[in-house]
Amino acid sequence: MTTTPQAATGPVDVPEAARADAPPAVWRDHGFLRYLAGFGLSLLGDQVWFVALAWAATRLDNPAQASFVLAAGSLPRAVLILFGGTLADRWGALRVTLVSQAARVVTMLAAVALAVAAEPRLWTLALVAMVFGAVDAAHMPAAAALPPQLLPRDALPAGQGLVQTLERVTTIVGAPVGGLIVALGGLSAAAAANALLFVAALVILRALRLRPSADHAHPAGPSEPEGTWRALRGGLAYAIREPVLGPVLLVVTVLNLAIAAPLNVGVALLSDARGWQAAGFSAIIAGFGTGATVGALSVVRFRPRRRPAAVGLIWVIAGSLCVGALGFSPSLLVAVGAAAALGVTSGPASALLLGLVQARTHTRYLGRVMALVTFSALGLVPVSYTAFGALVEATSLPASFVICAAAELFTALAALAVTPLRRAAL
């Protein structure tokens, strides 16, 4: 790990000779598997902490205070995440990942001390949640910027498939594990377990060795340090003007906006309207998760090397039809099938498009670009939920699904019309 800010680099294609030592599959790449192990432990800790914080917040016996505590954790992350990407680019993604992971350990130890010293109160829970969210704003884009520095470019969609599968598995496993720990020992036990998980992740991630970058041949800009605001503006300008990244990031943003609300708010409303209740809602979400896992893993097995953006956009078009069909499901079985089909299409679409983003992004801008991706996935969720609710009020529930499907469909068709994107290669 270097002790100076990350040097300016520039993108060039890696010649075959330079990739002679590249593993034939991502699951045989020991460095990437080590990253997955550390990243997975960190994600598991995130889920445990979310359950513990939600449980502690509900113990305040005040819904408004409970909402305030949960918002206190998400707001700093959404506001600061773009600045976190600039830190990763300035100091190096691995260094920022390790420092922020160490800060997460310290935050959890502080939470243990506060929980043991006194009954958790509003200000203590909000303070710890805010600190954890702020640290996450640096940790998330830095950790997301590591795969392009561990894998050859043509393996990045497959790598994304494994990363997304890991995220879904930890979400499924983390909630019951966190609930069990909280039930047995309360907030202090959950924070202590988190500290151990984060320490284990830190130890594993410290052993990572990044691949020598092939981007050094063509510097992308001045190498002198930039101010924070200038660096942030430079990253945004780079993403907008790059002929492939700009359209892909737009598609990814529309995907997050057009799928998140129908899949969460819309499915909940649909289950209530059809009388499927909470069990039906859970079954539909489980169907989507299962389909998305299968779809993401398919990219690991079958890795399209030519025109991955075009293939990914075709999957997006297929997914838009599933979103529209979901709103008209006459039975729970049909709804579960439509959600599973949506997952199957979303898995390879997101793996291919995000893998292309990582492959095409200049090393100098990786942190800022991945911060944009993360912001579109997390920071815009409230916008998606609010807009969907307004659509339902203005039209109807099935029509709202159709409008979201149409937005997804037209965005994908417009992106396919962009020649550099359609022909883009890894």
N, C-alpha and C positions, 0 to 999 in steps of 0.2 A: 504494500500500500504506500503510495507516494505521500510526501509531506508538502506538496505545492499544489496550487490550483490546477485543475485539469487543463492540459494544453489544447490549443486550437487545432482542430483536425478537419479533414475534408473528405467527402465520399468518393470512393472509386470502387469499381468492381474488383473482387478478390480473384486473382487468377487461379486456375485449377491447381497449379503446382503449389500455391500457397495454402491450399486447402487439402493437401494430400493426407495430413494427419487428422482431418476432421472425422468424427465418428459417423458411421452410416445411419445411426438413429439416435434421437435425443435421449431415449431411455438407456443408452449405453455411454452417455457423456457424463463422466463422474463429477465434473465441476458443476454441470447443470443440475444433476441429481442432488448434489450437496446444497445448491441454492434452493431447490424445491423443499428439501428437508427443513432448512432454516426458515424459509418463507412459510411453510405449512405450520410449524410450531408457533410462529408469530401470528398467523391468521387464527389459529385455534385460541390463542390468548385473547385476541380481539373479541372473539365470540363470547368467551367466558366473561370478559369484562363487561360487554354490553348487557348480558343477562344479569350480572351482579349489580350493575349500576341501575338498571331498570327496576330490579327487585328492591334495592335500597330506596329508590325514589318513590315507589309506591308505598313504602312504609311511612312516608311523611304524612299520609292520610289527607293529602290535599292535591287534587288533580292538577291544579294550576302550577303548584310547586314541582310536582313530578314532571310535567311537561317542560318547565323551565330548566330542570336539571338535564334532561335528555337533549334539549336544544343547546344547552351550554357546551356540550361536547361536539355537536355537529357544526355549529356556526363558525368557530375558529378554523376548523379544518377546511370548510368551504371558502372562507375569506382568504386564508393564507396559503392555500395549496399551490397557487401559481408562483408565489414567492419561494415556496419550498423547491419547486423545479429549478429556479435560478440558483439556489444553493447547491443542488446536485451538479449542475453544469459548472459552477465555479470551483468547487472543491473536490469534485469527483463523486460519482454515484455510490461507490463502495464505501468511501469514508463517511458520507452523510448517512448512509444506511446504518453503519456501525455506531456512529455517534448518537443518532436518533434512537436506535434500539437500546443503547445504554441509558438514554434519558427515559425511555419507557420503563426500564427496570427501576430506576430511581423513583419515578412517579408511582409505581405500584408499591414500592417499599414505603413511601410517604403515605399512601392510602392505607396500608396496614397499620402504620403508627397512629394515624388519625382515628381509624375505626376501633383500635384497641383502647385508645385514650378516652374516648367518649362516644356516646351514641351518635351515629351519623346525622348531621343536620343539613339544612338547605345550603348554607354557605360552604361547608366543607365538601359536600358532594359536587356542587357547582364548580368549585375551585379545581378539584382534581379532574373533573370532566373537561374543563376548559384547557388545563395544562396538557392532558392526554390528547385532546383534539389538535392543539397547536403543534405538539410534537409529531403527530400523525401527518400533519401538512407537509413536513419535511420528509418523513419516512416513506410515505406511499409513492411519490414520484421517483424518489431515489431507488427504492427497491424495484419498481417497475422498469427502470432504465438499465438494470443489470443483465437481463437475458441477451440483449444485442452484443454485450461485451463478453458473453460466455459461449455463444453458439455461432456457427457460420450462418450467413444470411439466409441461405435456402432452407435452413432448419427452423427459422423463427416462427412460421405459422404452426408447425408441429409443437414447438415449445409453448406457444400461446395456448394450444389445445390442452396441454398438460397443466399449465398454470390455471386455466379456467376450470378444469376438472377438479384440481386441488381446492380452489376457492369454494366450489359447490359442496365438496365432501366435508370440508371444515365447517361450513355453515350448518350442514345437517348434523354433524357430530358435536360441534361446539355448544349448541343450545342445550341439549340434554345434559352434557357434561357440566356446563356452567350451572344449570339448575340443580344438579345433584350436589355440587360443591357448596353452593349457597345454602341449600337445605341443611347440609351437615354442619357448616361452620360460619355461615353468614358472609358479609362483605369482606371481613378481614381474611378469611380462609381463601376466598376467591382471588383477592388481590395478591396474597402470598403465592398461590398456585400460578397466577399470571407471571409474577416475578421469576419463578423457576422456569416457566416456559420461555420467557424472554431471554433469560440468561443462557438457556440451552441453544436458542436460536442465534444469539450473539456469538457463542463459541463456534457454532457450525459456520456461520457466515464469515467469521474472521479467517477461516481457512481457504476462502475463495481466492482463486488466481485468475485474473481477467486475461482474456486473449489479447495479444498485441494487436492494436488497431491498424487496419489497412487504410485508414482515412488520412494518415499524416502526409500523404503525397501532395494534397491540394488544400492548403489552408483556406478556411471559409471566411475569414475576416481577421480583424486585428487581434493580436494575442494579449494585449495589455488588459488588466482588469477593468471591468465596466462597473458603473454604479448599478444599484439594484433596479431602479426604475428603468434605466437604459437597457439593462440586460433583459428585463421583462418585456419591454417594447420590442427589442430585437428578436426575441423568441417568437412573439406573436407575428411580427412581420415576416419572419422566416417561414412559419407555418402557412401563412396566407399566400405568399408569393411562390412557394414551391409547387410546381405543376401537379404533383401527385398528392402530396400531403394535404393541401387545402381541401380538395374535393373529398378525400377519404375521411378527414376529420369532420367535415360537414355531414357526411353520411352517417358516421358513428354517432354524432350528436343527435341527429334526427331519429336514429334507431333507439337511442336511450329515451328520448322524449316520447316516441310513438309506441313503445312497448312497455315501459315501466308502469305507466298509469293504467292502461287496459289490463295488464297482468295482475296488478295489485288492487287498485281501487275498482276497476271495472269488473274483475272476477268476483270481488266481494259483493258488489251490488247485484251482479248476475245471480250469484248463489242465493242471495236473499230474495230476489224477485222470483226465482224458480222454486224456492222452498228447499234448496239443497243444504242450507245451513252451513255451519262451520266445517262439518265433515266433508261436504262437497267442495268447499273452498280449498281445504287442505289437499284433497285428492287432485284437484286441477293444478295446484301449484306443484305438487309432487310429480304429476305427469310432465309438466314443463321442465322441471329439474332433471328428471330422468332422460328426457329427450335431448336436452342441452348437453348433458354429459356424454351421451352416445354420439351426438353430432361433433362435439369437440374432440373426442377420442378418434373419430373417423379421420380427422386431419392428421393425427399422429401416425395412423396406419397408411393413409393414402395422401401423399404430400404433392399437391399440384405445384409444379415449379414454373410453368408457363402461364402468364396472365392470371395471377392469383386474384387480382382485383376484379376482373371480369367474372371469374368463377364465384367469388364472394358476393358480388352484386346480384348474380342470378339466384343465389341462396336467399338474399334479402327479398327479392321479388316473390319467391315462393313463400317466404315468411309473411309477407304482407297479406297474401290470400288467407293464411291461417288466422291472422289477427281479425280480418273481416268475418271469417266463418265462426270464430269463437263467440262473437256477440249474438249470433242467431242459433246457437246450439239448443236443440229442443229437449235434450236429455243430458244427464250428468255424464253418461258414458261418452256421448258425442263431444261434450266439452273437454273431457279429459283427453280424448283422442286428438282434438284440435290443438290443445295446449302442448301435448307431446310432440305433435308435428311441428308446432312453432318452435319448440326447443331444438328439435333435430335440425331445423333450418338455421336457427340463430347460432348454434354452436360453431359450425364451420364458417358461417358468415363473419362472426366476430373474430375468430381465430385467424382467418385469412387476412381480413382487413387490418387488424391490429399487428399481425406479423409483418405485413407490408409496411405499415407505418414505422415499425422498429427498424426494418431493413433499409428503408429509404431515408431515415432521419440521420442527419449529420451527427457524429458523436458529440460535437460541441453543443448541440441543442437537445440531446436526448431527454434530459431532465425536464426541460420546459415543455417539450412536446408531450411527454407522458403525463405531465401535470395537467395539460389541456384535456387529454383523454380522461383522466380521473375526474376532473371537474365536470366534464359533460356527463359522466356516469353517476356522480354523487351530488354535485352542487346544484344541478338543474332538476333533480327529482321533485323538490317542492313545486317548481314551476309546472312540471308535467302533471302532477296531481291536481293542482289548482285549475289548470286549463281543462283537464278532462272533466272535472266537476262542473265547470261552466258550460262545457259542451253538452253534458247530460241535461242540465237545467234548460238549455236553449233548444235542444232537439229531443233526442231520446237515447236510451242506453244502446240499442243496436246501431243507431246512426252514429253515435260517438265512436264505436269500434270501427265502423266503416271509414269515418273521417281519418282516424289514426292510420288505418291500413292504406288509405289513399295517399296520405303524406309520405308514408314509407315507400310506397310503390313509385310515386312520381319522383322522389328524390333518387331512388336507385336508377330509374330510367334516364334521368338527367345526367347522373354520374357516368352511366354507360356511354353517353354521347360525348364525353370528354375524352378525346383521343389519347392523350398521354396517360390518363388513368386506365383506360381500357387495355392499353398495350403494355402497362407497367409490368416489369419483371422484378424478381427478388435479386 
